[in-house]
Amino acid sequence: MEEHLEFTIDNDDAGKRIDKCIAMKLGSGYSRSQVKELIETGNITVDGLLVKPRHLVTEGCVIKVQIPEKSVQYLAPENLPLDILYEDEQLIVINKPAGMVVHPGSGREKGTLISALLYYLGELPESIESSRRPGVVHRLDKDTSGVMVVAKSEKALRVLSDEFRERTVKKTYVAVLSGNVEMDNGVVDAPLARQKLDRKKMGVEYSEGRPSRTVYHVLERFGDFTLVRLDLLTGRTHQIRVHMKHIGNPVAGDKEYGGKGEIDRQALHAETLGLIHPETKERMEFSAPMPEDMADFIRKLKKDKRDAGSRA
């Protein structure tokens, strides 16, 4: 059962960071990292507004905390196929298929990438944020395919987490967008936040959102669809999907954000990932080939374009 708590800040707590303040009030059962996760997922508000973990509370403000029902913490290994692009003692790089959830949560307990990795490796270092996300330093949406790196050691978990936080990791995607994108190249600079009426969805929020930037380059136009390459300068939840919707060209097949097209999932693929190896400090880059469903969709668009040209 979900737990709902409410606190009114008195003079003794005024001026403290909200993550520190709430961690103290919740007691030893919650760390500041867990409180930070509650804040970033929209489960903590101040006077009805979303805030950041570094927000300083003021006397008299009302803080509401919603603690989701805790799932069973045991993660069951599962013998599932893995497309391994690279592996050493510090990290493993996977080509994640569309349809696979990265870690358990939101009612999905089986068939996850973490369950498959636990079967293959035996163990993973526990995530700073949650025991449900061992080895996880970044994520891809369930229906996004492509390159993911997972830490195999405590050192790799720490170093790679810092790389993602400091934005030294290079992330390049390819996507098919609905509609004909107006500009050949562009930058979408629009802050993102969880939507108040649907906490599972993100949206552009200039007053409350976190800074988010996506660079796009048009590769080919098909009339009603556009093939693009995208570089993420930040790594927010649903960033590409929301930013492309924001410019009027949602990702094809993305029913959640209004995308159209004859493909059963969002036509979004994490093509390359560049990082500095946590042990050797060598710059490394990994690539994953485009999956067949997206390749088939693009071939159909090319054919339709040729057929339309021959009829003209």
C-alpha positions in Angstrom: 0.0 0.0 0.0 1.3 3.5 -0.8 2.1 5.7 2.1 1.3 9.4 2.2 3.0 11.8 4.6 2.8 15.5 5.2 5.3 17.8 7.0 5.1 21.5 7.8 8.6 23.0 8.1 9.4 24.8 11.3 12.1 27.3 12.1 14.6 24.6 13.0 14.5 23.0 9.5 14.2 26.2 7.5 17.1 26.7 5.1 18.0 23.0 4.8 18.1 21.2 1.5 14.9 19.3 1.0 16.6 15.9 0.4 18.5 16.2 3.7 15.5 17.4 5.5 13.2 14.7 4.3 15.8 11.9 4.9 16.0 13.1 8.5 12.2 13.0 8.9 11.8 9.6 7.3 14.4 8.1 9.6 17.1 5.4 9.0 14.9 3.5 6.6 15.7 6.0 3.8 19.0 7.3 2.5 19.4 10.7 0.9 19.8 9.0 -2.5 16.5 7.2 -2.0 14.9 10.5 -1.1 16.5 12.1 -4.1 14.9 9.4 -6.3 11.5 10.2 -4.7 12.0 13.9 -5.5 13.1 13.3 -9.1 10.2 10.9 -9.8 7.7 13.5 -8.6 6.7 11.8 -5.4 7.6 14.8 -3.2 6.1 18.3 -3.5 6.6 21.6 -1.7 3.4 23.6 -1.5 2.1 21.6 -4.3 5.0 22.2 -6.6 7.8 19.9 -7.9 11.3 20.9 -6.8 14.9 19.7 -7.2 16.8 17.8 -4.5 18.9 21.0 -3.7 15.8 23.1 -3.1 16.0 25.0 0.3 12.9 24.7 2.4 11.4 27.7 4.1 9.5 28.0 7.4 5.8 27.2 7.0 6.0 25.4 3.7 4.1 22.1 3.4 5.9 19.1 2.1 3.9 16.1 0.9 5.6 12.8 0.4 4.1 9.8 -1.5 6.0 6.6 -0.9 5.1 4.0 -3.5 4.4 0.5 -2.4 7.7 -1.4 -2.0 8.2 -4.3 -4.3 10.0 -7.5 -3.3 13.7 -6.7 -3.3 14.9 -10.1 -4.6 15.9 -10.0 -8.2 15.5 -13.4 -9.9 18.1 -14.3 -12.5 16.6 -15.5 -15.8 18.2 -17.4 -18.7 17.4 -14.9 -21.4 19.3 -14.2 -24.6 21.8 -11.4 -24.6 23.4 -9.6 -27.6 26.8 -8.8 -26.1 28.8 -6.2 -28.0 31.8 -6.0 -25.6 32.8 -7.3 -22.2 35.7 -7.1 -19.8 36.2 -7.2 -16.0 34.8 -3.7 -15.5 31.8 -3.4 -17.8 29.5 -5.1 -20.3 28.0 -3.5 -23.4 24.6 -4.9 -24.6 22.5 -4.3 -27.7 19.2 -4.1 -25.9 16.2 -5.3 -28.0 13.0 -3.3 -28.2 10.4 -4.7 -25.8 12.8 -5.5 -23.0 12.6 -3.5 -19.7 16.0 -2.6 -18.2 15.1 -3.3 -14.5 12.1 -4.4 -12.5 9.5 -1.9 -11.7 6.0 -0.6 -12.5 4.6 -4.1 -12.4 7.3 -5.6 -14.6 9.2 -8.2 -12.6 10.3 -10.7 -15.2 12.0 -10.6 -18.5 14.3 -7.7 -17.7 17.8 -7.0 -18.8 19.0 -7.0 -15.3 17.5 -10.5 -14.7 19.3 -11.7 -17.8 22.6 -10.2 -16.7 22.3 -11.7 -13.2 21.9 -15.1 -14.7 24.9 -14.6 -17.1 27.2 -12.9 -14.6 26.1 -14.2 -11.2 26.2 -10.8 -9.6 26.3 -7.0 -10.2 27.3 -4.1 -8.0 24.4 -2.6 -6.1 23.3 0.8 -7.6 23.7 3.9 -5.4 20.0 4.8 -6.0 18.3 1.4 -5.7 18.9 -2.2 -5.0 16.5 -2.9 -7.9 19.0 -1.4 -10.4 22.3 -3.2 -9.9 25.0 -2.1 -12.3 22.7 0.4 -13.9 24.3 3.8 -14.9 21.8 4.7 -17.6 18.6 3.3 -19.1 16.7 3.0 -22.4 13.0 2.9 -22.6 11.3 -0.4 -22.9 10.5 0.0 -26.6 13.8 1.7 -27.5 16.5 -0.5 -28.9 20.3 -0.2 -28.9 23.6 0.2 -27.0 23.6 0.1 -23.2 26.6 -0.2 -20.9 26.3 -1.9 -17.5 28.9 -1.7 -14.7 30.3 -5.0 -13.5 32.4 -3.6 -10.6 31.9 -1.1 -7.8 34.6 1.1 -9.4 33.0 1.0 -12.8 29.6 1.8 -11.3 31.1 4.9 -9.6 33.2 6.1 -12.5 30.6 5.5 -15.2 27.9 7.2 -13.1 30.1 10.2 -12.8 30.7 10.2 -16.6 27.0 10.2 -17.3 26.3 12.9 -14.6 29.2 15.1 -16.0 27.9 14.5 -19.6 31.2 13.2 -21.0 29.4 10.2 -22.5 28.6 10.5 -26.2 25.1 9.2 -27.1 23.9 9.1 -30.7 20.5 7.8 -31.8 18.7 7.3 -35.1 14.9 7.8 -35.4 12.1 8.0 -37.8 9.9 11.0 -37.1 6.3 11.7 -38.0 6.0 14.4 -40.6 8.4 16.4 -42.6 10.9 18.1 -40.2 11.2 21.8 -41.1 15.0 22.4 -40.6 17.8 20.1 -41.8 19.6 20.6 -38.5 18.6 22.0 -35.2 18.9 22.1 -31.4 15.9 21.6 -29.1 16.6 23.3 -25.8 13.6 22.8 -23.6 13.4 21.8 -19.9 11.6 18.6 -19.1 9.5 17.6 -16.0 7.0 14.9 -15.2 3.4 15.7 -16.0 1.1 16.5 -13.1 -1.9 14.6 -14.4 0.1 11.5 -15.7 3.3 10.8 -13.7 4.5 8.3 -16.3 4.7 10.9 -19.0 7.2 13.8 -19.4 6.6 17.2 -20.9 8.2 20.6 -21.6 8.0 22.7 -18.5 9.9 26.0 -18.6 9.2 27.0 -15.0 9.9 23.6 -13.3 11.7 21.4 -15.8 15.3 20.2 -15.7 17.6 21.6 -18.5 17.4 19.3 -21.6 19.1 19.6 -25.0 18.9 17.5 -28.1 20.7 18.1 -31.4 19.1 16.6 -34.6 20.3 16.2 -38.2 18.0 15.2 -41.0 19.4 12.1 -42.9 16.5 11.5 -45.4 13.0 12.8 -46.0 10.1 10.6 -47.1 7.3 13.2 -47.3 5.2 12.1 -44.3 8.2 10.9 -42.3 11.8 12.0 -41.7 14.9 9.9 -40.8 17.1 11.7 -38.4 20.3 11.3 -36.3 20.2 12.7 -32.8 22.9 13.6 -30.2 21.8 13.8 -26.6 23.6 16.6 -24.7 21.6 15.7 -21.6 20.0 12.4 -20.6 16.5 13.0 -19.3 13.6 10.4 -19.2 11.8 10.3 -22.6 14.0 13.2 -23.7 14.1 12.5 -27.5 10.5 11.5 -27.6 9.2 14.6 -25.8 11.6 17.0 -27.7 10.5 15.7 -31.0 6.9 16.0 -30.1 7.7 19.5 -29.0 8.9 20.5 -32.5 5.8 18.9 -34.0 7.4 15.7 -35.2 6.9 12.9 -32.7 8.8 9.7 -33.1 7.0 7.3 -35.5 5.1 4.6 -33.8 5.2 6.3 -30.4 1.6 6.1 -29.4 2.2 7.6 -26.0 3.4 10.9 -27.5 1.3 11.0 -30.7 3.6 9.3 -33.2 2.2 7.6 -36.3 3.4 5.0 -38.7 3.2 1.3 -39.5 5.6 0.0 -36.8 4.7 -1.6 -33.5 6.9 0.6 -31.3 8.7 3.9 -31.3 11.2 4.0 -34.2 14.1 5.0 -32.0 17.4 3.2 -31.8 20.5 4.0 -29.6 23.1 3.6 -32.4 26.4 4.5 -30.7 27.8 5.1 -27.2 31.2 6.6 -26.5 32.8 6.6 -23.0 36.1 6.6 -21.2 36.9 3.2 -19.8 36.8 3.3 -16.0 40.1 1.3 -15.6 42.3 2.0 -18.6 41.0 5.6 -19.3 40.9 4.7 -23.0 38.2 6.4 -25.1 35.9 3.7 -26.4 33.0 3.7 -28.8 30.4 1.0 -29.3 27.7 0.7 -32.1 24.7 -1.5 -32.5 23.2 -2.3 -35.9 19.7 -1.1 -36.7 17.1 -3.8 -35.7 15.1 -5.4 -38.5 11.8 -3.9 -37.6 13.1 -0.4 -38.0 15.1 -1.3 -41.1 12.0 -2.9 -42.7 10.0 0.3 -41.8 12.6 2.5 -43.5 12.8 0.2 -46.6 9.0 0.5 -46.9 9.3 4.3 -46.7 12.0 4.4 -49.3 9.9 2.2 -51.6 6.8 4.4 -51.1 9.0 7.4 -52.0 10.3 5.8 -55.2 6.8 4.7 -56.2 5.5 8.2 -55.6 8.3 9.7 -57.7 7.6 7.3 -60.6 4.0 8.3 -60.7 4.7 12.0 -60.7 
